[in-house]
Amino acid sequence: MTNIISTIFGLSRQAADKPHKRGTVVSPFVSHIKIYANLMIVPLLLLTVWQILSGTGLLLEVVLPSPWKVLMGLRTIILDGTLGIDLRDSGIRVLVGYFWGVLIGLSLGLASGLSKFVERLVGPVVDVLRQIPLYAWIPLIILWFGIGEMSKYVIIAKSVFIPVFVNTLQGIRGVSKDYIEVSQVLELRYFKLLSKVVMPSALPSIFTGLRLGAGFAWMAVVAAEMLGGLTGIGYGLLQAKDFLQSDKLIALMLVIGLVGFLVDRVLKVAESSVLHWRKGFSGEK
């Protein structure tokens, strides 16, 4: 039996040491070019169709201006400084609301995940509240906090709180029982159990909640700024609509999407650096 096991291990080592046949080696530069080319296929197709429909007159300029006109509208709001002011004010509101939404969502999510008693107290309430659409909350929030900055912070924080809470709770509940049993065998103390076992296992789900919350925060700030105020991306959208400036309206929509995309990329990079140990399926080429 010992000889058989030794033979199997010897064959395994030979197979591991044997060089695998590889195809043509592609340089990293060419690989990046191919990746970026794939990413641009759909946007370029959409722009082409958009330009054709606008150029042939099938779409009225006031309904959907051409891509070139939208680009000129974007250039105008950049040069006159309105875009910078709106982005600054909206960014500050998002940061404040996001901070409080994450703080409350993480705190209650961790407490509910670690304590069944807290989950029984908080869970049903959150489950009911998260079924109510954001726009249904807005009239009540305005009634309580007015149309000033506080109401905008509350609207954003509320939209961030739900995904952060739910994903934090699910992340902790998703920790394998095998890990807990091993930690009990090793007699780890409670706080060491949290820092070495529970939190590392829950972090992927927590980061998912943070990324979802960031996206919801940008959507919420637009809705909040449409209700009151004289600055912000939402106010700019209303102004463009009132004056039938479709080019500026679409330009602001693209800016919202681009900023949200960049924020998500930043959080994704942070997630990759923190969870560098995690190896998962990244999809086929």
N, C-alpha and C positions, 0 to 999 in steps of 0.2 A: 504493500500500500504506500509506504514511504517513497519507494522508487517511482511509483506512478505519479504521485503528487509532485516529486522533484522534476520529473519529465515534463509535466504540464506547465510548471512554472518556467522551466527552461525554454519551452516553445513560445510561451507568452513573451518572455524577454526578447527572444529573437524576432518575433513579429513586431514588437514595439521599436526595436533598434533598426529594423529594416527600413530603408528610405522608401517613402511612398512616391509613386509616379505622379508627377504634376504636369499640368498643362503649361501653356505659354505664360510666363511671368509678366504680369501687368504692373506698370509703375503706379505708385500711389497717386501721382498727378493725373494720369489717365483715368484712374478709378473715380477720383473726385469729379472730373469733367463729366463722366458718364452719369454719376449720381445727380449733379446739378442739371444736366440735360434732361434727365427723366423728370425732375421736379418741375421743369419749365414747360413740359409738353402741354398739360391741361390749361395753364394760364394763357399760353400763346394761342391755343385753339379758341379759347373764350374771347380773347382780344380780337382775333381775326374775324370771328362770327359777328362780334359787336361792331367792328368797324364796317363790315360789309352791310349789315342792317342799317347802320346810320348813314353810310355813304350812298346807298340806293334810295334813301328817303322812306323806307318802310317804317322807320321810327321817327317821330317828331323830336326835334331838338329839346323841347321843353319836357318831354317825357323821358328820353334817354339820349343825352348828348354823346357825341363821338368821344372815343378815348383821348384824342388830341385836345378837345375842348375841356375835358375833365382835367387833363394835365395842366392846361393853362389856368384853370380855376384853382388848382392846388398851388401853382406858382404865385397867383395873386394873393391868396391868404397867407402864404409864407412871407412874401415881400412886405405886405402891409402890417405884419406883426400879430394879426389876430389869431393865427394858428398857434403861435408860441404861447400867447396869453391863455388861450383856451386849454392847451395841453398842460400848462403849468397848474392852473386851477383845478382841472379835472384830476391830474395826477396827485395833488395834495389831498383831495377828497378821497380818492381811492386808497391812498396809503393809510390815512387815518381810519377809514371804515374797515379796510382789510386787517389792520392791526388788531382792532377790537374784535372783529369777527373771528379771527384766528385764535386770539387769546381766550375768548369765551368758549369757542368750539373745542379747542384742544383741552381746556381745563375740564369741561363737563364730559367730553369724550373719554379722557383718561380716567376720571372719577367713575364714570358709568362702566367702563371696561374692567376696572379693577374691583368694583364693588357691585354685586347684584342688587343690593339694597338701593344704591343710588340709581342704578339703571331702572329699577321698578318705579322710582319716583320721577325721574326725568324722561325716560324713554317714551312712554305713552304721550306725554305732553308734546315732545318734539315731533313725534310721528303725526300727531294731529296738525300741528302748526305748519309742518313742511308740505302738507297737502294744499294749503291756502296759497294761491298765486301771489306773486310780489305786488301786482297792481291792485289786488284787493286790500293789501296792507297800507298802501300809500295814503288813501284818504284819512285813515285812523292815525297814522304817523304824523301827517300834517296837522291834524286836529290837536294832537298832543304836543308837538314840538314846533309848530309853525312852518313857514317856508324858508327859514334861514338855513345856515350851514348844519346845525344839529340834526335836522330832519334828513338831510342828505347822508350824513354819517350813519345814522340809524338804518336807513334803507340799504346802504351798502353793507354794513355789518351784518344785517339780517340775512342778506343773500349769501354772504360768505360763511356764516355760522353753520348752516345746515350741512353742506357737503363736508366741511371740516369735521363736524361732530360725528356724522354717520361713518365716514371713512376711518376716523380714529377709533371709534367703538368697534367696527368690524375688524380693523387691523389687530386689535388686542384680542378679540374673541377668536381670531383666526390663528393664534399661536398654537403650534402643535402640542398636544398633551404629552408626547414623548419627551419634548424638551423640558416640560415642567417636571415630569417624573425623574428625569436624569438630574435636574437641579436639586430635587428633593433627596435623591440618593447622595449627591455631593454635599448636601446640607448647606446650600447657599443661603445666605441671609436675604431678607426680603428686598432690601434696596439693591443688593447685588443681583438678585434675580431679575429685578426690573431693568437694571442698566445693562446686564449681560445677555439676557434671554428675551424678555418681553418686548422692550423697546426696539432692539434690532430687528426682531421678527415683524413688528407692527409698522416700522418706518416706511416700507414701500406703499402700504395703504394710506398712511398719513400724508406722504408726498402727493399721492393722487388727489386727496382732499384739498391740499394746498393749491395744486394746479387748477382744479375745478373751481375753487373759491376765487382765484385770481381772474379767471374768465368771467365768472358771475359778477365780480366786482365791477369790471368794465361795462358790462351790460347794465348793471344797476345804476352806475353814475350817470349814464346817458338818460335813463328814465327819470332819475331824480332831478337832473338839471333842466329837463323839459318842463318841470312843474313850477320853477321859480328861479330867479337869479339872472344876472346880466353877463355872466361869463361861463365858459365851459364848453365842451364838445356838444353836449345836448342842446345848449342854448344856441350854438352856432348852427346846428341842424334845423332848429325851429326858424331861425332868421332866414336861412337859405330857402326853406319851404315857403315862408310868407312872401318873399320877394321873387318866387319862381326861379331861383338860381339853382337849377338842377346840377350844373357842373360842380358848383361848390358843395352841394349836398352829397353827391356821390364821392367827391374828393374827401370829405370828412368821414364818410363811411369807410373808405379805404384806409384812412389814417387810423380809425378805431381798430379795424381788423389787423393792421400792421403792428400797432402798439401792443395789442393783445397777443399776437403771435410772438413778438420779441420777449414779452414778459414770460410767456410760457416756455420759450427756449431757455431763458435764464434759469427758471426753476428746474427745468429738465437737466441742465448742466449741473446745477447744485445737487440735484438728486443723484446724478451719475457719480459725482465726486464723493458724496457721503456714502452711497451704497456701492462703492467700487467693488466690493466683495461679491455682489450678487451677479450670478451668471444665469441668464434666461434665454429663451428662444427669441431670436431677433427677426425671424421670418426668412423665407427663401429669397435668393437673389432674383 
